[in-house]
Amino acid sequence: MGNTFRFVIRTVSPLHIGCDEVYEPLGFRVDKRNREIIAFSPIDLVATLPPKKLDQFSAICEKGTVSSLLEIYKFMDDVEMEGRRIKVSTGFVEHYSKTLSIPLNDERKIQRELNQFTIWRTAFLTEDQRPYIPGSAIKGSLRTAYLNALPKKKKLGPFKARDAKRLERILLEGGQFSTDPFRCIKVSDFRPVGRIKTKIVYAVNEKKAVSRFRARGPFQILEVIEPGNMFEGYITVAQPHPKAGIKNPISMETLLNSLKYFYEKERKREENQLSQLGVQRASYSPNGSGALIRLGRHSGAESVTIKGHRSIKIMGKPGEKPKWAKEATTLWLASHSARPSDKGGLQPFGWAVLIVPDPEILEELQEKQRLWEKEQRRNKADATRKAARQQQKEIERTRELERLRAEEEQRRREEEEKKAAWERLSPEDRAIAKVRDLTTSEQEVVEIFNRIDQFPEAKKKELAQALKEYWVGKGKWKGKLSDKQKKKVKKIKEILE
């Protein structure tokens, strides 16, 4: 048995929790005007594309070439598709537009640019796509803070990263998993409270020391949880069995004091370095029940290692062997662009506050959740109405197709009946029918007229009447006529008398 404590985490600076997921080219489009990406399911995309667009999309996908990936981005740029909207930094839209302008025949450049255009997602819940903070990430930060608060053993000296586990066992006097005091610490996943705002930013590598040369690390594009978002979870501290062999059990008070001791020092150390670069500090306001904590990617080597025993790997120039030092020479910062010219807008990653919620915080949690649930209900209602409209459109489209098919079938039957009736006519009746058709050419009518004497008497008079009607319709029966036409009219009149 143990004691379970309810906690809230409020983010203070951009936070990215890696989950090995990316925003795939088939799953988003960029709204340049509103500076957002709109994420959706590729299945929904295929289901809603008009037939012509779907054929075009399928043709691009079937190519399977490097340049076809860029064609997909260009195709998505022209797609009207709604989904989950995520803000992007100012430099992202420019970067995106520049990437789309690469000529399709320059596959080498396309490959290079698209390799850098990967957008990494932060960890998210599958049921509603909202970000969350895994318990393992929080427990790792608690462990790092606790280890840094332990009395230092100077004789041990620095430990390289590959020896970190051995160092931890020595400091904890645990030796093995069964005697590790953190066996008794259980941390739940911290679930999102209300609507969680995220943004697509760049992670850029900057030298700690002022230099006219840039750090060599390539930029990354990350989805981050913005400052001010809240997450709720539980930490359980169990009491070990007397025979478990755990020499130094941990209390919740000790954990919180460790957080305050270690991360306050880390914050001040980092802020001193950032101030020299002209980078703004992350504002925070932990009260007596709150403590700073650092989470996620790019938290800084010093925030995830043990002071006094650090041996941080420093990469040199290509071809050079790496060096080992007590602190890193560069740090990763959140930026609005891939190559920031003004460092004042940069921000450190991963700072948050772990809070024991008071009544005011609990009320804030309830309000955030209430507003989010209201928004979800509205979105669900909108989606239902949209689906109903789409269904009605499909019904109307099906009816229209059925109507067109019925009309086509009717025309086909009429043509067949007309053809059959035509085939039943005698040669004379066919000739008369042609003359009665005002669309028949003058030349063909004259040819029929020239054969009028070959017609039986009964049909000759019927043909003569048809010829009269044809020439009356054409304005060639009376008035100023050619000599040839006068002779034709005279002959027809004689037959009809």
C-alpha positions, 0 to 999 in steps of 0.5 A: 500500500502507499499514499497517492497524491494528485498533481497538476503540471503547467507548462512554462516553456515549449515542451516536446515529448518524442513519440516517433510519430511525424505529420505525413505529407498525406495527412496535412495541408498548410493554411498559409493565410492563418499560419496553421497546418490542418491535420486529417486522416488520409482515409478521410482525404481519399473518401472526400476527394472528387473523382477527378481529383482522386484520379490525379492524386492516385496518379501522383502516388503511383509514381513512387519517385522523389519528385512525386513527394514534392508533387504530393505537397503541391497537390495538398496545397490545393486541397480543401480539407478540414481537420485539427488545426495547429499553429505554425511559426512565422518562418514555417510558411516561408520555408514551406513555400520555398520548398514547394518552389523547387523544380521537379527535375531537381531530385537531389535538392528535393531529397535534401530539403524534404529530409529536413522538412520532417515535422515531429509530433509530440506524444498524443492520446489516440482517442482524441489526439490531444497531447499528454505527458507520459508518466515515464518522462515525469518519473525520469525527471524526478529520479534525476532531481533526486540523484542530484540532491544526494550527497556527492561522492567525490571519489567516483569522479565523472561517469560517461553516458554508457555508465549512467546506470552503474552510477545510479546504482552506486548513489542509490545503494541499490545494486539491483532492480529489487532494491532500487527505492524508485520501485516504490514510486509510481507515476501515472500518465498526466492527461490533458486538461481542456484544450491543449494548444500546440505549435510547430516551431524549429529547434535550433542549436546555439553555442553557449559562448558568444561566437561569430560562427553558428553551431553545426547542429541541423535544425529540427521541426517539432510540434510543441506544447505551448506555455500555459497548458495544464495536465493532471495525474497522480504520483504514488509513494509506496512503503517498501516491505521491511525485508525488501532490502531498500535501504533509503526509501523515498518520501513525497516530501523528499521528491518535491524538495529534490525538484526544488533543489536541483531544477531551481539551480539548473534554471538559474545556471541556464538563465545566466547562459541565455542572458549572455546570448540575449535570449528571454527567460521563461516566466514561471510562478511556483508557489509553496506547493509547486516545484520546477521540473524539466521534461522532454526533448532538448532539456539540456544535457545538464538537466538530465545528468548528475552534477559532479559526475558528468562526462558529456560527449562533445562532437567535434568537426567531421573526422575528429574524435569526440571530447568529453566535458563537464558541461555541453558547449551548445544548447537547443532552443525553440525558434520561429525560423530555421536560422534566426537572426534575432536571438531575442525570440528564442526560448528554452525547451521543457520547463514546467511546474509540478503543482499540488492543486489548491481549490483555485487550481481545481476550479481552473481545471474544471473550467478548462475541461468544461469549455473543452467538452462544450467545444467537443460537443459542438464539433461533434454536432457540426460533424454530424450535420456535415455528414448529414449534408454529405449523405444528402449530397450523395443521395441527390448525386445517386438520384441524378445519376439514376435519372441520367441513366434512365434518360440515356436508356430511353434515348437508346430505346427510341433510337433502336425503335427508330432504326427498326422502323426505318429498316421496315420502310420501303426505299420510296418511303425512306426517300419521302422521309428524308425529304420531310426532314428539313436538315437533309441537304439540298443536294440529296433532295435534288438527287431524290427529285431526279428519281421521282419518275421511277416512283409508283404513282401513289408514292410519286404524288406523296413525294411531290407533296414532300418536295413542295413542303421542303422547298416552301420551307427553304424559300425556293417555291415561289418568287425569284427562282433560278431557271432550274428551280422553276422547272422543278417547281413546275413539274411538282405542280403538274404531279400534284394537279 
